[in-house]
Amino acid sequence: MSITTHMQYGLKDYINPSYNEIKACCKHLADFIHYNDSGIGKVDCIVGITRGGLMPAQELSHMLNIPMETVNYSSKSGAGDNKNHQNIIPDVRGKSILLVDDICDTGDTLRELTDAYTNKGYKVFSAVIYYKNLNNTRAFVPDIWALRISQNFGFINFPWEVA
């Protein structure tokens, strides 16, 4: 898969993946889950984390024919840009869920949601398009990811974000 990059002084400042590139990443994740190469068993519900996780969650929901729900959540301490969520953890269908987000940076949001849903009795798995390897033992590591990027990787401008 090619990723369009903007280069400045030999370093990636930012990338602009297209919808088709994101969809190809979702296909990779779906195949990995479907053929059980991931170790993830039966999933009853895909849970998209607003806002960035909604498009990949929808794609995975269609590709795997698994119902999708959403959770409006953002870690108050994490790197995300929207700290105004009420962070209500809704009950969702089934007992085995796949949390989906666009990127795992520090992983604070995924860690907090995984803990919250586990405490409610759910079996929780996580999937992201981009996993930023921070080389930090405190960072959350998602169960599966499509692309692993370095800690100094530039900003990702997703196609659904306002430029």
NUFIKOL-741357 format. One record per residue (C-alpha): residue number from 0; x, y, z; residue in one letter. Coordinates in Angstrom, 2 decimals. Each point is the difference from the previous one (the first is absolute). Layout:
N
{nr:NUM | east:X | north:Y | up:Z | rest:A}
...
This chain:
163
{nr:0 | east:0.00 | north:0.00 | up:0.00 | rest:M}
{nr:1 | east:1.36 | north:3.41 | up:-0.81 | rest:S}
{nr:2 | east:-0.46 | north:2.90 | up:2.34 | rest:I}
{nr:3 | east:0.29 | north:3.50 | up:-1.36 | rest:T}
{nr:4 | east:2.40 | north:2.04 | up:2.12 | rest:T}
{nr:5 | east:1.13 | north:3.56 | up:0.17 | rest:H}
{nr:6 | east:3.74 | north:0.14 | up:0.53 | rest:M}
{nr:7 | east:1.85 | north:2.89 | up:1.61 | rest:Q}
{nr:8 | east:3.71 | north:-0.28 | up:0.69 | rest:Y}
{nr:9 | east:-0.28 | north:-3.76 | up:-0.49 | rest:G}
{nr:10 | east:-2.49 | north:-0.46 | up:2.86 | rest:L}
{nr:11 | east:-3.68 | north:-0.72 | up:-0.30 | rest:K}
{nr:12 | east:-1.94 | north:3.03 | up:1.29 | rest:D}
{nr:13 | east:-3.38 | north:-1.52 | up:-0.75 | rest:Y}
{nr:14 | east:-1.72 | north:-2.54 | up:-2.20 | rest:I}
{nr:15 | east:-3.35 | north:0.13 | up:-1.72 | rest:N}
{nr:16 | east:-1.30 | north:-3.55 | up:-0.37 | rest:P}
{nr:17 | east:-2.92 | north:-0.27 | up:-2.40 | rest:S}
{nr:18 | east:-3.31 | north:-1.72 | up:0.71 | rest:Y}
{nr:19 | east:1.16 | north:-2.83 | up:-2.26 | rest:N}
{nr:20 | east:3.18 | north:-0.43 | up:2.03 | rest:E}
{nr:21 | east:-1.98 | north:-0.06 | up:3.26 | rest:I}
{nr:22 | east:-2.48 | north:-2.46 | up:-1.52 | rest:K}
{nr:23 | east:2.91 | north:-2.25 | up:-1.04 | rest:A}
{nr:24 | east:1.26 | north:0.11 | up:3.59 | rest:C}
{nr:25 | east:-3.48 | north:-0.97 | up:1.24 | rest:C}
{nr:26 | east:-0.03 | north:-2.90 | up:-2.48 | rest:K}
{nr:27 | east:3.33 | north:-1.15 | up:1.40 | rest:H}
{nr:28 | east:-1.40 | north:0.13 | up:3.56 | rest:L}
{nr:29 | east:-3.23 | north:-1.76 | up:-1.03 | rest:A}
{nr:30 | east:1.90 | north:-2.81 | up:-1.71 | rest:D}
{nr:31 | east:2.27 | north:-0.35 | up:3.01 | rest:F}
{nr:32 | east:-3.02 | north:-0.26 | up:2.32 | rest:I}
{nr:33 | east:-2.08 | north:-2.20 | up:-2.32 | rest:H}
{nr:34 | east:2.70 | north:-2.60 | up:-0.51 | rest:Y}
{nr:35 | east:0.76 | north:0.09 | up:3.75 | rest:N}
{nr:36 | east:3.66 | north:0.82 | up:-0.56 | rest:D}
{nr:37 | east:-0.45 | north:2.68 | up:2.64 | rest:S}
{nr:38 | east:-1.03 | north:-2.33 | up:2.80 | rest:G}
{nr:39 | east:-3.25 | north:1.94 | up:0.29 | rest:I}
{nr:40 | east:-2.90 | north:-2.38 | up:0.21 | rest:G}
{nr:41 | east:-3.67 | north:0.73 | up:-0.62 | rest:K}
{nr:42 | east:-0.87 | north:3.67 | up:0.31 | rest:V}
{nr:43 | east:-3.62 | north:0.94 | up:0.72 | rest:D}
{nr:44 | east:0.30 | north:3.74 | up:-0.60 | rest:C}
{nr:45 | east:2.41 | north:2.50 | up:-1.48 | rest:I}
{nr:46 | east:0.22 | north:3.20 | up:2.05 | rest:V}
{nr:47 | east:1.23 | north:3.07 | up:-1.87 | rest:G}
{nr:48 | east:1.61 | north:2.69 | up:2.14 | rest:I}
{nr:49 | east:-1.14 | north:3.45 | up:-1.02 | rest:T}
{nr:50 | east:1.15 | north:1.72 | up:-2.01 | rest:R}
{nr:51 | east:3.00 | north:-1.54 | up:-1.70 | rest:G}
{nr:52 | east:-1.04 | north:-3.61 | up:0.47 | rest:G}
{nr:53 | east:-3.40 | north:0.32 | up:-1.67 | rest:L}
{nr:54 | east:1.05 | north:-0.45 | up:-3.63 | rest:M}
{nr:55 | east:2.29 | north:-2.99 | up:0.63 | rest:P}
{nr:56 | east:-2.61 | north:-1.56 | up:2.31 | rest:A}
{nr:57 | east:-2.69 | north:0.37 | up:-2.65 | rest:Q}
{nr:58 | east:2.24 | north:-1.59 | up:-2.62 | rest:E}
{nr:59 | east:0.82 | north:-2.92 | up:2.30 | rest:L}
{nr:60 | east:-3.68 | north:-0.39 | up:0.91 | rest:S}
{nr:61 | east:-0.92 | north:-0.38 | up:-3.68 | rest:H}
{nr:62 | east:2.97 | north:-2.19 | up:-0.89 | rest:M}
{nr:63 | east:-0.53 | north:-2.39 | up:2.94 | rest:L}
{nr:64 | east:-3.82 | north:0.25 | up:0.10 | rest:N}
{nr:65 | east:0.10 | north:0.87 | up:3.71 | rest:I}
{nr:66 | east:-2.30 | north:2.65 | up:1.55 | rest:P}
{nr:67 | east:1.60 | north:3.31 | up:0.90 | rest:M}
{nr:68 | east:-0.63 | north:2.44 | up:2.81 | rest:E}
{nr:69 | east:1.84 | north:3.12 | up:1.10 | rest:T}
{nr:70 | east:1.50 | north:1.38 | up:3.17 | rest:V}
{nr:71 | east:0.62 | north:3.72 | up:0.39 | rest:N}
{nr:72 | east:3.20 | north:-0.03 | up:2.01 | rest:Y}
{nr:73 | east:3.35 | north:1.74 | up:0.19 | rest:S}
{nr:74 | east:2.57 | north:-0.34 | up:2.74 | rest:S}
{nr:75 | east:0.33 | north:3.13 | up:2.05 | rest:K}
{nr:76 | east:3.72 | north:-0.65 | up:0.37 | rest:S}
{nr:77 | east:0.77 | north:-1.38 | up:-3.47 | rest:G}
{nr:78 | east:1.36 | north:1.62 | up:-3.13 | rest:A}
{nr:79 | east:-3.40 | north:0.36 | up:-1.71 | rest:G}
{nr:80 | east:-1.20 | north:3.45 | up:-0.91 | rest:D}
{nr:81 | east:-3.59 | north:-0.11 | up:1.27 | rest:N}
{nr:82 | east:-0.23 | north:0.10 | up:3.79 | rest:K}
{nr:83 | east:-3.70 | north:0.95 | up:0.15 | rest:N}
{nr:84 | east:-1.57 | north:-3.47 | up:-0.15 | rest:H}
{nr:85 | east:-2.30 | north:-1.01 | up:2.84 | rest:Q}
{nr:86 | east:1.68 | north:-3.42 | up:-0.06 | rest:N}
{nr:87 | east:-3.10 | north:-2.07 | up:0.68 | rest:I}
{nr:88 | east:0.71 | north:-3.70 | up:-0.53 | rest:I}
{nr:89 | east:-3.17 | north:-1.45 | up:-1.58 | rest:P}
{nr:90 | east:-0.87 | north:-3.67 | up:0.11 | rest:D}
{nr:91 | east:0.29 | north:-1.59 | up:-3.44 | rest:V}
{nr:92 | east:-1.24 | north:-3.23 | up:-1.61 | rest:R}
{nr:93 | east:1.55 | north:-3.31 | up:0.93 | rest:G}
{nr:94 | east:2.82 | north:-0.72 | up:2.37 | rest:K}
{nr:95 | east:3.00 | north:0.02 | up:-2.34 | rest:S}
{nr:96 | east:0.83 | north:3.35 | up:-1.59 | rest:I}
{nr:97 | east:2.58 | north:1.47 | up:-2.33 | rest:L}
{nr:98 | east:0.92 | north:3.61 | up:0.84 | rest:L}
{nr:99 | east:1.09 | north:1.84 | up:-3.16 | rest:V}
{nr:100 | east:1.87 | north:3.28 | up:-0.32 | rest:D}
{nr:101 | east:2.02 | north:1.69 | up:-2.73 | rest:D}
{nr:102 | east:3.28 | north:0.25 | up:1.93 | rest:I}
{nr:103 | east:1.54 | north:-1.18 | up:3.23 | rest:C}
{nr:104 | east:2.54 | north:2.54 | up:1.16 | rest:D}
{nr:105 | east:0.39 | north:-0.25 | up:3.78 | rest:T}
{nr:106 | east:-3.01 | north:-2.30 | up:0.06 | rest:G}
{nr:107 | east:-1.61 | north:1.76 | up:2.97 | rest:D}
{nr:108 | east:-3.46 | north:0.00 | up:-1.58 | rest:T}
{nr:109 | east:0.20 | north:-3.69 | up:-0.98 | rest:L}
{nr:110 | east:1.38 | north:-0.96 | up:3.42 | rest:R}
{nr:111 | east:-2.75 | north:1.85 | up:1.87 | rest:E}
{nr:112 | east:-2.75 | north:-1.44 | up:-2.21 | rest:L}
{nr:113 | east:1.44 | north:-3.52 | up:0.18 | rest:T}
{nr:114 | east:0.09 | north:0.22 | up:3.80 | rest:D}
{nr:115 | east:-3.53 | north:1.46 | up:0.18 | rest:A}
{nr:116 | east:-1.53 | north:-2.67 | up:-2.25 | rest:Y}
{nr:117 | east:1.97 | north:-2.80 | up:1.65 | rest:T}
{nr:118 | east:-1.33 | north:1.17 | up:3.38 | rest:N}
{nr:119 | east:-3.53 | north:-0.21 | up:-1.48 | rest:K}
{nr:120 | east:0.60 | north:-3.66 | up:-0.89 | rest:G}
{nr:121 | east:0.87 | north:0.31 | up:-3.70 | rest:Y}
{nr:122 | east:2.82 | north:-1.82 | up:-1.75 | rest:K}
{nr:123 | east:1.81 | north:2.84 | up:-1.75 | rest:V}
{nr:124 | east:2.31 | north:0.09 | up:-3.01 | rest:F}
{nr:125 | east:1.40 | north:3.08 | up:-1.72 | rest:S}
{nr:126 | east:0.89 | north:0.89 | up:-3.59 | rest:A}
{nr:127 | east:1.48 | north:3.14 | up:-1.54 | rest:V}
{nr:128 | east:1.17 | north:1.13 | up:-3.40 | rest:I}
{nr:129 | east:3.23 | north:1.57 | up:1.29 | rest:Y}
{nr:130 | east:1.91 | north:-1.17 | up:3.07 | rest:Y}
{nr:131 | east:2.74 | north:2.36 | up:1.16 | rest:K}
{nr:132 | east:2.83 | north:-1.97 | up:1.57 | rest:N}
{nr:133 | east:1.07 | north:2.17 | up:2.92 | rest:L}
{nr:134 | east:2.52 | north:-2.45 | up:1.48 | rest:N}
{nr:135 | east:-1.65 | north:0.74 | up:3.32 | rest:N}
{nr:136 | east:-1.07 | north:-2.77 | up:2.35 | rest:T}
{nr:137 | east:-2.94 | north:2.13 | up:1.18 | rest:R}
{nr:138 | east:-1.43 | north:0.46 | up:-3.50 | rest:A}
{nr:139 | east:-3.04 | north:-2.08 | up:-0.91 | rest:F}
{nr:140 | east:0.54 | north:-2.53 | up:-2.78 | rest:V}
{nr:141 | east:-3.12 | north:-0.78 | up:-2.07 | rest:P}
{nr:142 | east:-0.77 | north:-3.61 | up:-0.86 | rest:D}
{nr:143 | east:0.30 | north:0.64 | up:-3.73 | rest:I}
{nr:144 | east:1.02 | north:2.85 | up:-2.26 | rest:W}
{nr:145 | east:0.42 | north:0.51 | up:-3.73 | rest:A}
{nr:146 | east:3.06 | north:2.25 | up:0.00 | rest:L}
{nr:147 | east:2.66 | north:0.40 | up:2.68 | rest:R}
{nr:148 | east:1.71 | north:3.39 | up:0.03 | rest:I}
{nr:149 | east:2.94 | north:1.40 | up:1.95 | rest:S}
{nr:150 | east:-0.31 | north:2.41 | up:2.90 | rest:Q}
{nr:151 | east:1.37 | north:2.88 | up:-2.09 | rest:N}
{nr:152 | east:-2.36 | north:-0.65 | up:-2.90 | rest:F}
{nr:153 | east:-1.68 | north:3.19 | up:-1.21 | rest:G}
{nr:154 | east:-3.62 | north:1.06 | up:0.34 | rest:F}
{nr:155 | east:-2.67 | north:-2.09 | up:-1.75 | rest:I}
{nr:156 | east:-2.66 | north:2.09 | up:-1.73 | rest:N}
{nr:157 | east:-2.88 | north:-2.46 | up:-0.41 | rest:F}
{nr:158 | east:-2.34 | north:0.60 | up:-2.96 | rest:P}
{nr:159 | east:-3.04 | north:0.49 | up:2.28 | rest:W}
{nr:160 | east:1.67 | north:2.79 | up:1.97 | rest:E}
{nr:161 | east:-0.45 | north:3.64 | up:-0.87 | rest:V}
{nr:162 | east:3.17 | north:1.39 | up:-1.55 | rest:A}
